[in-house]
Amino acid sequence: MTSTLIPIAALLLGSGFLLMAGGLHGLLLPVQGAAEGFTTFELGLIGTGWSVGFMAGCILVPTIVRRVGHVRGYSSMASLAAVAILLNILIVSPSAWITLRALSGFCFAGASMIVESWLNERATPENRGTVFSIYQMVVFGGSTVGQLLMIISPPSTFFFFAIGAILYCFAILPTALSTAQHPKPLKTARLDIRGLYANSPVAAVGCFMIGLVNGSFGTLGAVYAIRIGLPVADIALLMAGAVLGGALVQYPLGRLSDRMDRRRVLVAVAAAAIVVALVLVLLQPRAPMLVIGLLILFGATIYPMYGIAVAHANDFAAPDDFVKIAGGLLLLLGFGSMIGPILAAEAMEQFIPEGLFAFAAAVHFLLLLYTVYRMTRRQAQGRELFQGVLPPKSATPESATLDPRADAADTEPPPPSSAPKDTPI
């Protein structure tokens, strides 16, 4: 383990600081925006801005890195993120915050692609899965700690924005001061959404729908908590608990999906998400501990779905299509995350704060119906072992190359398949 960690310690430390800042930044904006009188719809557009910027970063940042290198590219992304959070203090208006949030999404996509490419360079086929798992732990842990920072002090206009900027600056230092050899230029995957759907309709449609719900909850979960009167400390516990709930059940659900048709597991998890969402809508709880407990259960149902959908797509992918398919699924997730906050915010404005969960229940019901329909069209096929992935906001197409199967995709021709290539699964 030590020999695996030492070469990537600087990258992991920098990523930890970056995700702490990102977790704090993402929770701080809806909380402070609500205090400034922003409407729910405007707060939803802030989340949409993130997704637009993130998708743009996935497409544009590789060109920047090819020109200036990994270290300078990463430092530029972290510096711009620090500028964005400080400008949130200086320019307090919905339109400015939407634009600045798009800049933050762009920076996170760029920084994540650089780190993931660099990790891939340091990893070997024998330890790449371990490296990826450690990186995911840093991502989730950093994001959760960043959200929990809001418990340490009463909210103020300046304090937490300054803390976020400091953490973004700290994220630059480990890689800037590291003497480790720089990686080779980024490798990018040429995406094919039509081919992605042909490979697995459930995964393609599912990732878009999962993005609708995960993006809306990540953006508006704190707004819901504010609307029902929870204090800031409880809001931080609520959002962090939802992420941790998803992380805790990711592995056992992945193992279960190895032993049966993954679509059955997806249907069961979607059904559980519908039940939890409807409980929140019908009971409209206000006791902080009950709300936090229910939101932990909600996070445990919504966040594992992406990993199951990706594993299902990989079951039917040719080895030379693996990177392309993984990147396409992430972009579909991002596209859903861009639209979801707008629709959910409108539901919250027109009905009650629990409109967020009514929206989630409706989307999951459609996902359940579509998945059941596809199960009647094609039978499940054999698959490789599933490695659970909870997609953070920093996930990019480059993360696909950290999977051990990516090496095989680059070096070995695809094996002959007995399944007809013109019949989607």
N, C-alpha and C positions, 0 to 999 in steps of 0.2 A: 504493500500500500504506500509506504514512504517513497519508494522509487517511482511510483506512479504520480504522486502528488507534487514532488519537488519541482519537476520541470514545468508544471502548470500553476504553481502556487501564486505567482504574480497575476496571472490571468483570472484565477478564481477570486483573489482578494479584490482586484479591481471590479469584477462583476458583482461581488457582494456589496461594495459601496454603491455601485450604479443602481442595483435593484433596491437597496434601502432607500436611496433618493427617489427612485421611481415609485415605489410603494407609497411613500409619504406624499409625493407630488400628486399621485392619482387620487388619493383619499382627501387631500387638502382642498383641491379645487372645488368639488361639489359641496363640501362643508362650508368653505368660505364664500363660494358663489351664492349659496342659499342665504347666508347671513347678509350678503350684499343686495339681496332682493332679486336675483336672477330667477326667471321662471323655470319650471321643470323642463319645458321644451328647450330652452336655451342651455340648460345643464346637459340635456341629452345631446345637443349639437356639439358640446365640448367633447363628449366621447366619440362622436362621429368624426370630429376633427382629428383625433388621435389615429383612428383607423385609416383615414385618407393619407395622413402623413406617413404612417407605417407602411402602407402599400407602396407609396412613392419611394420610400427608402429602400424597400426590397428590390426595386427596379433600378434606381439611380446610383446608390452608394457604391456598388462594385466598380463603376467607372471612376469614381473619386479615389478609391483605394488603389486602383491600378496606376493612377497618376502620382499619388503622394506617398503610398506605402501604408502598411497596417498601423504602425504606431502613430503616425501623424493623423491618419484618418480617424482612429479611435479617439485620440485626444481632441480632435475637432468636434466630434459628435458629443463627447461629454461636456466640452466647453459651451457648445451651443445650447445644450440642455440646461446648464447652469444659467446662461443668459436668459433663457425662456422663463425659468421659474422666478428670476428676479424682476423681469418685466411684468410678471403677473401682479407684483406689488405696485409698480409704477403706473400701469395702465389697467384700471379696473373697469372693464366693460365686457359684455358678452361677446361681441364680435372680436375684440382683441384676444380674449382668452381662447376662443375657438381657433383662431389663427395660431396662437402660441402653442396650443395643445397639438395642432398638426405638426408644428416644428418639433415638439417633443417626440411624437410618434416617429417622425423621420429619423431623429437622432437615435432612438432606441433600436429601430430596425438596423441602422448602420452599425452601431456599436455591437449589437448582438451578432450580426453576420461576421464582423471582424473577429470577435472572440471565438465564435464557433469554428471559423476557418482555421484560426490559429491552434485551437485545441485539436482539430483534426490532423494538423501537421505534426503535433507532438505525440498523438496516439498511435498505437500499433493495432493490427488486427486482433492481437491477443488481449489488449486492455481497453479497446475503444468503448465497449459497452460499459465498463466500469467508469471510464472518464466521463461519459455522457451522464451516467447516473449521479456522479458526484456533482457535475455541473448543474443538473436539475435541482439537486438538494440546495445548492448555493442560491439558485434563482428563487426558489420558493421560500427558503429561509430568509433571504435578504428582503424580499417583498413583504413578508409577514412582519419582520422586525421594523421595517420602515413604517408600516401602518400602525404598529403598536407604539411608535414614538409619540403619537399624538396623545398618549395617556400621561406623559411625564409633566405636562404643563397645561394650564388653561389656554384655550385658543386665543391667539392674538394675530393682528394683521401682519406683523413683521416676523415674529420669532420662527415659526415653522418654515416659512419661505426661505429664511436665511439658513436654517439647518439643512434644508434640501440642497441649496446651492453649495454649501460646504461639502456635503457628501458627494455631489457631482464632481467637485474639484478633487476630492480625495480619490475618486475612481480613476483619475488620470495618472496618479503618481506611481502605482505598482508597475504598470507597463512602460511608462516613460523612463523609469529608473532601472528597469530590468536589463540585464546583460545577455539574456537568452537570445538565440539566433532568431531573426525575423522569418516568418513563413513565406512560402511562395505565393504568387498572386492568387486571388480568389477564383474558385471555380463556380460557375453559375449554371443552372439547369434551364434549358429551354422548355417553357411550360406549354401544355396542350390541354385546355379545359375540356374540349370535345372528346379527346382520347381518354381523359380522366373519367368522364361519365361513362364512356363505353366500357372501361375496365371495371368500374363498380358504381352503379347508380346510387346505391344506398350510401356509400361513403361520400360521394360528391354532393348529393342533396343533403345528407346528414350534416356534413361539415358546415354548409351554409346555414342550416337551421340552428345548429349548435352555436355558431357565431352570433346569430340573432339574439339568443337568450344570454349567452355568456357575456357578450358585449354590453347588453342592456343592464344586466345585473352588476357588472363591474363598474359601470358608469353611474347607475341610478340607485344601487343598493344603499349607499350612504344618504341619498336624497330621501328615499323611503323612510329610513331611520329618523332623519330630521323631521319629516312630516308627522311622524307619530310621537314626536317629543322625546326621543332618547338623547341623553347627554353625549358629548363628544367621546368620552372614554368608552362608553358602551358601543358607540358606532365603530370605533377602532377594533374592539373585541369582536363585534359582529362580522365585519369584513374579513378580518384575519382568520376567524373561526371557520368561515365558509371555505376559504382556500385550504386550510388545514384539513377540514372534513373531506374535501375532494382528494387531497394527497393521501390520506390514510386508507381510503378504500380503493385507490387506483390499482395497487398491486394485486389484492385478492380478486378483484373483478377481472383483471387481465388474466390471471391464472384460470379463473372459471371459464373465460372465453376461449382458452386453449383446449378445453375439454368438450365443447359443444359449438354449435353454430353461433358465431359471434352476434349475428343479428338477433338471436333469441335474448342474449344478454342485453343488447341495446334496447330491445323492446321492454324488457323488465325494468331497466334503469329509467327509461322514459316514463313508464307507468308510475314508478316510485316518485319521480319528479312531479308528475301531474298531481299525485295524491298530496304531497307536501305543499305544493303551490295552492291547491284548493283549500287545504286546511288554513293556510294563511289568509286566503280571500274570505272564507266563510266565518272564521272565528275572529278575525281582525284583532289579534292579541296586542296588548300594550305593556304587559309586564316585561321588563328588560330581559330577565333570565329566560323566560319562555320564548321571546322573540329570538334571542341569540341561539338558543337550542334548536329552534326550528330552522334558522338560517344555516346552522352547521349541517343539519340534515339536507337542506336544499343544496348547499355546496357539494355535499357528498354524492348527490345524484346528478348534478349538471356537469361538473368538471371532468369526471372520468369518461364521458361519452366520446370526446374527441379521440382519446387513445384507442378506444374500441373501434371507432370508425376507421382510423388510420390502419390499424392492424387488419381489419377486414379488406381494405383496399390492397394492402400488401400481399394478402393471400393469393390474389389473382394477377399480380403484376409480374411481368417478365423482369429478370434481374437487371437488364439494361434500362428499364423504365423506372426503377425504384426512386432515384433522386427526383426525376421529373414529376412523378406522381405525388411524392411527399410535398414538394414545393407548391404544386397546384392546390393541394388540400389546404395548405396554410393560407394561400391567397383567398380561397373560398371562405375560410373561417374569418379572415380579415374583412372581406366584403360584407358578410353577415354582421360582423361587429360594427361596421360603418352604418348600416341601416337600422339595426335593432334598437339602439338608444332613441332614435327619432320616433319610432312606432311606440315603444314602451312609454316614452315621456308623454306622448299624446294620450295614451290610455290612462296614465296617472292624472293628467290634467282634466280629462273628461269625466272620470269616475272617482276613484278613491286612491290613496297611496298604494293600496294593494293591487291597483291596476297593473303594476309591474309584474305581479305573479299571475294575474289572470292572462296577461300576454304570454308569459312563459308556459302556462298550462296549455294554451291554445296551440302554440308552436310545437310543443312536445307531443300533443295529440296528433297533429298532422304528421310529425316524424314517425310516430308509432304506426299510424295507418299506412304510410308509404312503405315502411320496413316490412310490415306484415304482408302487404301486397307483393313486394319483391320476393318474399320467401315462398310465395305460391308460384313464382315464375321460374326460379332456378334453385337447384339444390346447393348446399354448402360443399366446399371442396377442401382438400388438405391444405395445411398451412405450416409456416415456420413458427417457432416459438414467439410469443408476444412479449414485447418489452413495454411496460406501461409508460405512458407519457402524459403528463398534465400540462397542457399548453400554456405557458406564461405569455404575457403580452409581448415578451421579447423574442418569442419563437420566430425563426425565419426559415426560408427554404434551405439555407446553408446547414441547418441543424440535421438535415437528412443525411449528410455525408458522415456524421458521427456514428451512424449505425454500422455494425460490422458488415452487413450485407452490401454496403455501398462499395467496398473494395472489390467484391466479386462482380458487381455491376460494371466496374471500370475495366476489369481485366479478363473476364470470362464471357464467352458468348452465351446467350440464353439457351437453356435446355429445350428440347422439343416438348411441345405441350399437346396433350390429347384433346383439350377443350377447343371447340371451334372459336376462332378469333373474331368472328363477326357476331357472337352472341354475348351481350353484356350479362354480367352476373349480379 
